[in-house]
Every structure is written in structure tokens, then in C-alpha cells.
Amino acid sequence: MTTTTAITHIASLVTNDPSLGDGSPLGLIQDAAVVIDGDRIGWVGETSKAPATDNMVDAAGRAAIPGFVDSHSHLVFAGDRTQEFNARMSGRPYTAGGIRTTVAATRAASDEELSANVAKYLAEALGQGTTTLETKSGYGLTTADEARALRIAASHTDEVTYLGAHIVAPEHADDPAAYVALVTGEMLDACAPHARWIDVFCEKGAFDGDQARAILTAGRAKGLHPRIHANQLSYGPGVRLAVELDAASADHCTHLTDADVDALANSSTVATLLPGAEFSTRAAWPDARRVLDAGATVALSTDCNPGSSFTSSMSFCIALAVRDMGMTPDEAVWAATAGGAAALRRTDVGRVSPGARADLVLLDAPSHVHLAYRPGVPLVSAVWRGGERRV
């Protein structure tokens, strides 16, 4: 017998279900109540119509949203790149090796150290309202190190991505073809049992379109679904390759041609935008407005990693998207919840409606708009994940 809990007197509830409330994409309900039945949402509606339950929680006029769905992060790492960031922000050239610096530190770390790191950043994210989080390998770049990264990631989250194709491993710098063969062969065989997804960094200096196609196709043949780092640093084939291969998500999408935008708009591939990366590298912002107006589905994610976006705050990314990428507060909150769910092809998260997993965030504010209106302020006052209060 499951226990039921009613959370009542929610000033404004974002359900992300247009059949509820005001009929908007956010499905807003005023003076709302949510009934949690076990690990699921059992009922949603106005407080005055709430059914009797075992327990009651008075939201006291706070707003509520679905738990954030962070569909892009790199949490299996060791080491620190403070000096690199400091140099970049100070306008000095810096050649510390970037990703290779983290690869060396990660290879040298113990399993316990890496696992503790993942747990630390997952807890940090949960405290800020993130209830579903994807994370990748990509800082091992040997068969053994990539496989252990995925084993560690899978012990903490269900959304695990094999990113052996992050960069060409230092040992294969003079023979990228041999590294692609490793990523699509022995390394893939060792990693596939621990992952749901396969990813590739399709960019100048990483992997070109033909290499990326070979890597994602090999992964798909092993039962891994494609996603792709696409068009972050320059125009390239990544977005159109994502659409061609029915990738769940094309991530970054900073430099897009009209053909790229049209391809996204006419596909089920989500454009996942990662404003933390642009913030931390002083790069050009993605034009979310252009992508949204074309009719594409947009997600927001943190890209939490030690080099180019060391934030676990989805609220911060919402504020950046509204301020600098042309999104409305409603669009940004939807992208950080339902959009992330779409980027992970999940229907059980990213919404607060009957049957969904009971992931709910109470904000110390009367409206979800405060996530952008009060940037940097810790507004999360309570978090339920799978029906359990975690914060």
C-alpha cells in the first residue's frame, strides 16, 4: 500500500501539460495542489478540489515546477582547470592542454575518487532542483578507462553516455583513424553494456563528419542511441548528421545555417543549448529565438564539466537563456524540464501530471518567472524525486 501526500496552496504550478490549467505549453494552474502517490503523480488540480490523502504539505503560496532534466553533463572526471579559466578570463593565451589535462588527471584517479566526485556533483545539482541528469564518459580515452567511467556513472544515474569520441586520445594523435577503429571496436564492445547513449564531438580538431557518422552508426548497431556535440565552435556537418541518424539531441547548436535550422525543425532531434559554455568561454551565444521560431524543440542543459562550463545550476542557465539567447522565461523553464526530457526521449519526467514520476520542485517565489527575474538567488526550497522528499 503506497502512501499519498498532497502538496496544497501552490501559488502557480507548472505542469508542462497543455491539457491542464490555462492550456498553455506550461499548463499553469493557480492555487494548485499535487497528489503524490508512491513514486508517481496521482492527481493535479486546484487546491479546493484536492482529494483526501495520508499526508499534507502546505506550499504556502510558493510556486512549483517539474524537477529539472539536465540532459548533458560530464561528471566523471578528476583534477581542476582553475588556471585555464583564470587565464582565459584575464585575456591571456593559455595552452595547458584543455581536455587532455583532465584526461591525465582522470586516468590517474582511483575509482573511489571518481565515484565520490560524481556523487558530489549529483547532490549539488539535486539541491538546485535537478532530478534527472545525464552524464558522459570521455576523459579516459582508453578501453579500460572509458569502461570504468561508464560503470561509475551507471552506479549513480540511469542516463549514461559513451563518449570515447571526445577527442582523439593523445596516444593516437598521429593516427586518428586507428583511434576511430578503437572507439568503434574494442572500446565500444567494453562500454556498450554500461551505457544507453553514444556521443561524438563533431568539430574541427576533434572528429569530422565521416568519422562521426562511423562512430554513431557503430554505436547504434550495438544498441546505443545517438546524440552529438554539434556546431559548437564553427559551422559544420554535426546538426545535419544528427537529423540523418535520428539522434535524440544535437548539443550546443551555436553556429547554424538556415539548412541546419530547417533540418532540426523538421525532425524529432532536439536542439540542446548549453549557455554555461558560452558564458565560461566568452563565445557567441546560440540564437535560441531563431531555432524556436522555426518550430524546433529546444532543451537547456548545464554541460557541467571542469573545463568550459563548471556549473550544475539549471537556474543559472535559464537566466542566461532569457537574458542573452532570446528566450522568454516560459520557454526557458519548459526547455529546462520538458525539453530535457525530450532530449532524453523520456515521457515520465519533465512534467507534473498524472502518471509522471513524482519529481517536483518548490520555489521560494510566487512564480517560475523568478528563476530568470532573480538570477543567482537560491530559490529552491524543497525537492521531491520519485515521490521522496530529498531537499
C-alpha positions in Angstrom: 0.0 0.0 0.0 1.5 3.3 -1.1 1.4 6.5 0.9 -0.3 9.6 -0.6 0.8 13.1 0.0 -1.0 16.3 -1.1 1.0 19.5 -1.6 -1.5 22.3 -1.5 -1.7 26.0 -1.9 0.9 26.2 -4.7 0.6 29.7 -6.0 1.4 28.8 -9.6 2.1 25.2 -10.8 4.0 24.5 -14.0 2.7 21.1 -15.2 4.1 21.2 -18.8 0.8 19.5 -19.7 -1.3 21.8 -22.1 -4.4 19.8 -21.3 -4.3 21.2 -17.7 -4.7 24.6 -16.3 -4.5 27.6 -18.7 -3.9 25.4 -21.8 -0.5 27.0 -22.5 2.6 24.8 -23.1 3.3 25.2 -19.4 -0.2 24.1 -18.4 -0.2 26.6 -15.5 -2.6 26.1 -12.6 -3.2 28.8 -9.9 -3.7 27.9 -6.3 -2.8 24.3 -7.2 -2.4 21.0 -5.5 -0.4 17.9 -6.4 -1.0 14.5 -5.0 2.0 12.2 -4.8 1.0 8.5 -4.8 4.1 6.4 -4.1 6.7 7.4 -6.7 4.2 8.9 -9.2 1.9 11.9 -9.6 -1.6 10.7 -8.8 -3.6 13.9 -9.2 -3.2 17.5 -10.2 -5.7 20.4 -9.9 -6.9 23.3 -7.8 -6.4 23.1 -4.1 -10.1 23.4 -3.4 -10.7 20.2 -5.3 -7.9 18.1 -3.9 -8.8 14.6 -2.7 -8.1 13.4 0.8 -4.6 11.9 1.3 -2.5 10.4 4.1 -0.2 13.4 4.4 -0.5 17.1 3.7 2.2 19.7 2.9 1.2 23.4 2.7 3.2 25.1 -0.1 2.1 28.4 1.5 2.0 30.3 -1.8 5.2 29.1 -3.3 5.4 28.2 -7.0 6.2 24.7 -8.2 7.8 23.3 -11.3 8.8 19.8 -12.5 12.3 18.7 -11.5 14.9 20.0 -13.9 16.1 17.5 -16.5 19.8 18.1 -17.2 20.4 16.2 -20.4 24.1 17.0 -20.9 27.0 16.8 -18.4 30.5 15.4 -18.0 30.8 14.4 -14.3 33.3 11.5 -14.4 36.5 13.4 -14.0 39.3 14.3 -11.7 41.5 17.4 -11.4 41.0 21.1 -11.7 41.3 23.6 -14.5 41.1 26.8 -12.5 44.3 28.2 -14.0 43.0 27.7 -17.5 39.7 29.6 -16.7 41.6 32.3 -14.9 43.9 32.8 -17.9 41.0 32.9 -20.3 39.1 35.4 -18.3 42.2 37.5 -17.9 42.7 37.8 -21.6 45.9 35.8 -21.7 46.6 32.9 -24.1 46.7 29.6 -22.4 47.9 26.3 -23.7 47.5 24.0 -20.8 46.2 21.1 -22.9 42.5 21.6 -22.2 40.6 18.3 -22.3 44.0 16.4 -22.2 44.7 17.9 -18.8 41.5 16.4 -17.4 42.2 13.1 -19.2 45.6 12.8 -17.5 44.1 13.5 -14.1 41.1 11.2 -14.6 43.3 8.3 -15.7 45.4 8.8 -12.5 42.4 8.9 -10.1 41.0 5.9 -8.3 37.5 4.5 -8.8 36.6 5.8 -5.3 37.8 9.3 -6.1 35.8 9.4 -9.4 32.7 7.9 -7.8 32.9 10.5 -4.9 33.1 13.3 -7.5 30.1 12.1 -9.4 28.1 11.8 -6.2 29.2 15.2 -5.1 28.0 17.0 -8.2 24.8 15.0 -8.4 24.0 16.0 -4.9 24.9 19.6 -5.7 22.5 19.5 -8.7 19.7 17.9 -6.8 19.9 20.6 -4.2 19.3 23.1 -7.0 16.3 21.2 -8.3 17.7 18.8 -10.9 16.0 15.4 -10.5 17.2 13.7 -13.8 20.7 14.0 -15.0 22.6 12.6 -17.9 26.4 12.2 -17.8 29.1 11.0 -20.1 32.5 9.3 -20.2 35.1 11.0 -22.4 38.0 11.7 -20.0 39.5 8.2 -20.1 40.1 7.6 -23.9 41.4 4.1 -23.3 39.2 1.0 -23.3 39.7 0.3 -19.6 39.3 4.0 -18.6 36.2 4.6 -20.6 34.6 1.4 -19.4 35.3 2.2 -15.8 34.0 5.7 -16.2 30.7 4.3 -17.5 30.4 1.7 -14.8 30.9 4.5 -12.2 28.4 6.8 -13.9 25.8 4.0 -14.2 26.0 3.4 -10.4 24.7 7.0 -9.9 22.3 7.7 -12.8 20.3 5.8 -15.5 21.2 8.3 -18.2 24.7 7.3 -19.2 26.5 8.2 -22.5 29.6 6.6 -24.1 31.8 9.5 -25.3 35.0 7.7 -26.2 35.0 10.1 -29.2 35.5 13.2 -27.1 38.9 14.0 -28.7 41.5 11.7 -30.3 43.4 10.1 -27.4 47.0 11.6 -27.0 48.5 8.2 -27.8 46.8 8.2 -31.2 47.4 11.9 -32.1 49.4 10.9 -35.2 46.9 8.2 -36.3 43.3 9.3 -35.8 42.0 6.5 -38.0 43.4 4.0 -35.5 41.6 5.7 -32.7 38.3 5.7 -34.5 38.8 2.0 -35.1 39.4 1.6 -31.4 36.3 3.6 -30.4 34.1 1.7 -32.8 35.6 -1.7 -32.0 37.2 -2.9 -28.8 36.3 0.1 -26.7 32.7 0.1 -27.9 32.4 -3.6 -27.0 33.6 -2.9 -23.5 31.5 0.2 -23.0 28.1 -0.6 -24.6 26.8 -2.7 -21.7 27.1 0.2 -19.3 25.5 3.0 -21.4 22.3 4.0 -23.0 23.7 6.6 -25.4 26.6 7.2 -27.7 28.0 10.7 -28.4 30.8 12.2 -30.5 32.4 15.7 -30.6 31.9 16.6 -34.3 34.1 19.6 -34.6 37.4 20.8 -36.2 40.2 19.5 -34.0 38.0 16.6 -32.9 36.1 14.3 -35.3 34.9 15.2 -38.8 31.5 14.3 -40.3 32.6 10.9 -41.8 34.3 9.9 -38.6 31.3 10.9 -36.5 28.9 9.0 -38.8 31.1 5.9 -38.5 31.2 6.2 -34.7 27.5 6.8 -34.2 26.5 4.1 -36.7 28.7 1.6 -34.9 27.1 2.5 -31.6 23.6 2.2 -32.9 24.4 -1.3 -34.1 25.3 -2.1 -30.5 22.0 -0.8 -29.2 23.2 2.7 -28.2 21.1 5.6 -29.4 23.0 8.6 -30.9 23.4 12.1 -29.6 26.1 14.5 -30.8 28.2 17.6 -29.9 27.4 19.7 -32.9 28.2 23.1 -34.3 29.7 24.5 -31.1 32.8 26.2 -32.4 32.1 26.6 -36.1 29.7 25.7 -38.9 29.9 22.0 -39.7 28.0 18.8 -40.5 27.1 17.9 -37.0 23.5 19.0 -36.9 22.5 17.5 -40.2 24.3 14.3 -39.3 22.2 14.2 -36.0 19.0 14.5 -38.0 20.1 12.0 -40.6 20.8 9.4 -37.8 17.7 10.3 -35.8 19.9 11.4 -32.9 17.9 12.3 -29.8 19.7 15.6 -29.4 22.2 17.9 -31.2 24.0 19.7 -28.4 25.4 23.2 -28.5 24.0 24.4 -31.9 25.8 27.7 -31.7 26.7 28.1 -35.4 23.7 27.1 -37.5 22.9 27.7 -41.2 19.3 28.0 -42.4 19.6 24.4 -43.6 20.6 23.3 -40.1 17.7 25.1 -38.5 15.2 23.7 -41.1 16.6 20.2 -40.5 16.0 20.5 -36.8 12.5 21.9 -37.2 11.5 19.0 -39.4 12.9 16.3 -37.2 12.5 14.8 -33.7 16.1 15.7 -32.9 16.1 18.2 -30.0 18.4 21.3 -30.1 20.1 21.3 -26.7 21.6 24.7 -25.9 24.3 25.0 -23.3 24.7 28.6 -22.3 27.1 27.9 -19.5 29.7 27.0 -22.1 29.3 30.4 -23.9 29.4 32.2 -20.5 32.6 30.4 -19.5 34.4 30.9 -22.8 33.1 34.3 -23.8 31.9 32.8 -27.1 28.9 33.9 -29.2 25.5 33.0 -27.7 23.3 30.4 -29.5 20.3 32.1 -31.2 17.5 30.3 -29.4 14.9 32.6 -30.8 15.8 31.6 -34.4 15.5 27.9 -33.6 12.3 28.2 -31.6 10.6 30.4 -34.2 11.4 27.8 -36.9 9.5 25.2 -34.8 12.3 23.1 -33.4 12.3 21.6 -29.9 14.8 23.2 -27.6 16.3 21.9 -24.4 18.6 23.7 -21.9 21.3 22.0 -20.1 24.4 22.8 -17.9 27.2 21.0 -19.8 28.7 20.7 -16.3 32.4 19.9 -16.9 35.7 21.1 -15.4 36.9 23.0 -18.5 34.3 25.0 -20.3 31.1 25.1 -18.1 31.7 24.3 -14.5 28.2 24.9 -13.3 25.5 22.5 -12.1 22.9 25.2 -11.9 20.0 24.9 -14.3 18.5 28.1 -12.8 21.7 29.9 -13.9 21.3 28.5 -17.4 17.7 29.6 -17.5 18.7 33.2 -16.6 21.4 33.2 -19.3 19.0 31.9 -21.9 16.4 34.6 -21.1 19.0 37.4 -20.9 21.2 36.6 -23.8 19.6 34.0 -26.1 16.2 35.5 -26.8 14.1 33.0 -24.8 11.1 34.0 -22.8 11.0 32.9 -19.1 8.2 30.4 -20.0 10.2 28.9 -22.9 13.4 28.6 -20.8 11.7 26.8 -17.9 10.0 24.5 -20.4 13.3 23.8 -22.1 15.0 23.0 -18.8 12.3 20.5 -17.9 10.2 19.1 -20.7 12.8 20.0 -23.3 15.5 18.0 -21.4 13.1 15.1 -21.1 12.6 15.2 -24.9 16.3 15.3 -25.4 16.5 12.0 -23.4 13.4 10.6 -25.1 11.7 10.3 -21.7 7.9 10.8 -21.2 7.9 10.0 -17.4 9.9 13.1 -16.3 9.8 16.8 -17.1 6.1 17.2 -16.4 3.8 17.3 -13.3 0.7 15.4 -14.5 -0.9 12.0 -13.6 1.4 9.1 -14.2 4.6 11.0 -14.4 7.4 10.3 -11.9 6.8 12.4 -8.8 9.7 14.9 -9.4 8.7 18.3 -8.1 10.5 21.5 -7.0 9.0 24.2 -4.7 10.4 27.6 -5.3 10.7 30.3 -2.6 8.9 32.6 -5.1 5.3 33.1 -6.3 6.1 32.3 -10.0 8.6 30.3 -12.1 9.5 33.6 -13.8 11.6 34.4 -10.7 14.2 31.8 -11.9 15.2 34.5 -14.5 13.9 37.5 -12.6 16.2 36.8 -9.6 19.4 35.4 -11.1 21.9 33.8 -8.8 19.4 33.6 -5.9 18.9 30.1 -4.4 15.2 29.8 -4.8 14.8 26.1 -4.4 13.1 25.4 -1.1 12.1 21.7 -1.5 12.6 18.9 -3.9 10.8 15.6 -4.4 12.3 12.9 -6.5 10.4 9.8 -7.2 8.0 10.7 -4.6 10.6 11.1 -1.8 11.4 14.5 -0.4 15.1 14.9 -1.0 15.7 18.5 -0.1 
